[in-house]
């Protein structure tokens, strides 16, 4: 008898994919969920990223909304924008041009 797949797989694939996103590129929450093997789980990605420790070395700032906007507010958004701009990402009217900056995983 086969064991059904777990309802909540461990988050490691998420962090593995997140670590591969190169500087100057972004992914959407939904894209990251799909790449981590959880299509349709964009909110799950947001929850997992929110739970990262403050001193994480993972590039959490490279994950944006499907519209190209930042999902964070306040100081979090300022920090995310500053990190992305340092990497060369350009904002146009509070949005990132996903057609230009989206990372297409190989």
SERO-4910 file (N, C-alpha, C, O; in steps of 0.05 Angstrom, whole numbers):
BEGIN
 pado doro    nc1    nc2    nc3   cac1   cac2   cac3    cc1    cc2    cc3    oc1    oc2    oc3
  Unk    A     17    -24      0      0      0      0     18     25      0     37     27     16
  Unk    A     11     44    -18     27     68    -19     18     88      2     -6     90      8
  Unk    A     37    103     12     31    124     31     24    149     16     39    157     -2
  Unk    A      2    163     22     -4    188      8     17    209     14     29    208     36
  Unk    A     20    228     -4     40    249      1     31    266     25      7    268     30
  Unk    A     50    277     40     43    292     64     28    317     56     33    329     35
  Unk    A      9    325     73     -7    349     67     10    375     68      7    393     52
  Unk    A     28    376     87     46    399     90     75    389     87     87    382    107
  Unk    A     85    389     62    113    380     59    132    399     74    126    422     78
  Unk    A    155    389     81    174    406     96    182    430     78    182    428     54
  Unk    A    189    452     91    194    477     76    222    478     62    227    497     48
  Unk    A    238    458     66    265    460     55    267    466     25    283    483     17
  Unk    A    250    454      8    251    461    -21    247    491    -26    259    503    -43
  Unk    A    230    503    -10    225    532    -12    251    547     -8    258    565    -24
  Unk    A    266    540     13    290    555     20    312    549      0    329    566     -6
  Unk    A    313    525    -11    332    517    -31    328    534    -56    348    545    -67
  Unk    A    304    537    -65    298    553    -89    303    582    -83    315    596    -99
  Unk    A    295    592    -60    299    620    -53    329    627    -53    336    649    -63
  Unk    A    345    609    -44    374    614    -43    386    616    -71    408    628    -74
  Unk    A    373    605    -91    384    605   -118    377    630   -134    388    634   -155
  Unk    A    359    646   -124    351    670   -139    374    689   -140    384    698   -119
  Unk    A    384    696   -164    407    713   -166    402    742   -159    379    752   -162
  Unk    A    422    756   -151    420    785   -146    410    799   -171    419    792   -193
  Unk    A    393    818   -167    383    834   -190    359    820   -204    350    831   -224
  Unk    A    349    799   -193    326    785   -204    306    781   -182    312    781   -158
  Unk    A    280    778   -189    259    773   -170    241    750   -179    242    743   -203
  Unk    A    226    739   -160    205    720   -166    180    729   -152    181    745   -133
  Unk    A    157    720   -161    132    726   -146    128    704   -125    140    683   -127
  Unk    A    110    710   -107    104    690    -86     93    665    -99    100    643    -91
  Unk    A     75    668   -119     64    645   -132     84    629   -148     84    604   -148
  Unk    A    102    643   -161    124    630   -176    142    614   -158    149    591   -164
  Unk    A    149    625   -135    166    612   -116    151    587   -105    164    566   -101
  Unk    A    125    589   -100    110    566    -90    111    543   -111    115    520   -104
  Unk    A    107    550   -136    108    530   -157    136    517   -159    138    493   -162
  Unk    A    156    534   -159    184    523   -160    191    505   -137    207    488   -139
  Unk    A    178    511   -114    183    495    -90    165    470    -88    165    456    -69
  Unk    A    149    466   -109    132    442   -110    104    445    -98     91    426    -92
  Unk    A     96    470    -93     70    476    -81     54    496    -98     48    518    -88
  Unk    A     47    489   -123     33    508   -140      7    518   -126     -7    502   -112
  Unk    A      2    543   -129    -22    555   -117    -19    562    -88    -39    570    -75
  Unk    A      5    560    -77      9    565    -48     24    591    -43     42    591    -26
  Unk    A     16    612    -56     30    638    -52     29    647    -23     48    658    -13
  Unk    A      6    644    -11      3    653     17     21    636     36     32    647     55
  Unk    A     24    611     30     42    594     45     71    605     44     85    606     64
  Unk    A     79    613     20    105    625     16    108    650     34    128    653     48
  Unk    A     88    667     33     89    691     49     91    685     79    107    698     93
  Unk    A     77    665     88     78    657    116    106    646    123    116    652    144
  Unk    A    117    630    106    144    619    111    165    641    111    183    641    128
  Unk    A    163    660     93    182    682     92    180    700    117    200    709    128
  Unk    A    155    704    125    150    721    149    163    708    174    170    722    193
  Unk    A    165    681    174    176    667    197    206    665    197    218    655    216
  Unk    A    219    675    176    248    674    176    260    691    198    249    712    205
  Unk    A    282    683    209    295    700    230    305    726    217    312    727    193
  Unk    A    307    747    233    316    773    223    343    772    211    349    788    192
  Unk    A    361    755    221    388    754    211    393    734    189    415    726    183
  Unk    A    371    725    176    373    705    155    391    715    132    391    739    126
  Unk    A    405    697    120    421    703     96    406    697     70    416    703     49
  Unk    A    382    686     73    366    680     49    356    707     37    349    725     51
  Unk    A    355    708     10    347    733     -3    317    737     -4    305    738    -26
  Unk    A    304    740     19    275    743     21    266    767      5    243    768     -4
  Unk    A    283    787      3    276    812    -10    271    809    -40    261    828    -53
  Unk    A    278    787    -52    275    782    -80    248    770    -88    244    762   -110
  Unk    A    230    769    -68    203    758    -73    183    781    -72    182    796    -52
  Unk    A    168    784    -93    149    806    -96    121    796   -104    118    773   -111
  Unk    A    102    814   -103     75    807   -111     73    803   -141     91    811   -156
  Unk    A     52    789   -150     48    783   -178     45    808   -196     49    807   -220
  Unk    A     39    831   -183     36    856   -197     63    870   -201     65    890   -215
  Unk    A     84    859   -188    110    873   -189    113    892   -166    134    905   -164
  Unk    A     94    895   -149     95    912   -126    106    897   -102    107    873   -102
  Unk    A    116    913    -83    125    901    -57    100    896    -40     82    912    -39
  Unk    A    100    873    -27     77    866     -9     80    877     19     61    881     33
  Unk    A    105    882     27    110    892     53    102    921     56     99    935     35
  Unk    A     99    930     80     92    958     85    112    970    105    127    955    118
  Unk    A    113    996    107    129   1009    126    159   1004    123    169   1004    101
  Unk    A    172   1000    146    201    996    145    210    972    130    231    971    117
  Unk    A    193    951    130    200    926    115    201    932     85    219    922     72
  Unk    A    182    948     75    182    955     47    206    973     40    218    970     19
  Unk    A    213    991     58    236   1008     53    262    992     51    279    997     34
  Unk    A    264    973     69    288    956     70    289    938     44    310    935     32
  Unk    A    266    927     37    265    910     13    272    926    -12    288    917    -28
  Unk    A    260    949    -14    266    966    -38    295    974    -39    308    973    -60
  Unk    A    306    982    -16    334    990    -16    353    967    -24    372    971    -39
  Unk    A    347    943    -14    363    920    -22    361    914    -52    381    909    -65
  Unk    A    337    915    -62    333    910    -91    347    931   -108    360    925   -128
  Unk    A    344    956   -100    357    978   -115    387    975   -114    401    981   -134
  Unk    A    398    966    -92    427    962    -90    436    940   -110    459    941   -119
  Unk    A    418    921   -115    425    900   -134    419    908   -163    423    892   -182
  Unk    A    410    933   -167    405    943   -194    377    941   -204    372    947   -228
  Unk    A    358    933   -187    330    931   -195    319    960   -195    322    975   -176
  Unk    A    305    967   -217    294    994   -220    264    992   -217    250    974   -227
  Unk    A    253   1011   -201    224   1013   -197    213   1034   -215    225   1055   -219
  Unk    A    190   1029   -226    175   1049   -242    147   1051   -230    131   1033   -231
  Unk    A    142   1074   -218    116   1080   -205    109   1058   -185     88   1046   -185
  Unk    A    128   1052   -167    125   1033   -145    124   1003   -155    117    986   -139
  Unk    A    130    998   -180    130    971   -190    156    963   -202    172    980   -211
  Unk    A    161    937   -203    184    926   -216    174    914   -242    153    900   -243
  Unk    A    187    919   -264    180    907   -290    187    878   -290    210    871   -294
  Unk    A    167    861   -284    173    832   -283    183    821   -309    199    802   -310
  Unk    A    174    833   -331    184    823   -357    214    826   -360    227    812   -375
  Unk    A    225    845   -345    254    850   -346    269    836   -323    291    826   -327
  Unk    A    258    837   -299    273    828   -275    265    800   -264    278    790   -246
  Unk    A    244    788   -275    236    762   -265    257    741   -270    267    740   -293
  Unk    A    263    725   -250    282    703   -253    267    679   -265    247    670   -254
  Unk    A    277    669   -287    266    645   -299    284    622   -292    305    618   -305
  Unk    A    276    607   -273    292    585   -263    297    565   -285    280    560   -302
  Unk    A    321    554   -286    328    535   -306    322    507   -298    327    488   -313
***
